[in-house]
Amino acid sequence: MAGSTMFDRGEWRTTLDQVTAEHEGELATIEVLDPSVGHQYEAERLPFSSLSYDPKDDTVIGAVGGKSPRYPVVLRHMVWHPTEIDVATEDIPEAAVRVVAPDGSTTLITFYPEESGT
């Protein structure tokens, strides 16, 4: 991604914890870009819950919802054994995190400021 920073595996946990803190209260979209099935939305502009890396299971977990009566259920998207993680914050309209899976599919998590009145 343009204007992004790629992180080493040893930095993934800390980086994603920082992303979670920075984007608390925002909305998030989770998209899966898979060469075999195409572009799929998992969640579109739902309240962001968390983004984390579990080194024991080698899994990235993105979660939306579960923060209000309007969205009481948490939706989790997991990427097992990711090969790359990068965070884009410069030269783009919205901050985003890209996670690449071993099969080449990519999960893109994009953050949007919560709109007033929603």
Secondary structure, 3 states (H helix, E strand, C coil): CCCEEECCHHHHHHHHHHHHHHCCCCEEEEEEEECCCEEEEEEEEEEEEEEEEECCCCEEEEEEECCECCECCEEEEEEECCCEEEEECCCCCCCEEEEECCCCCEEEEEEECCCCCC
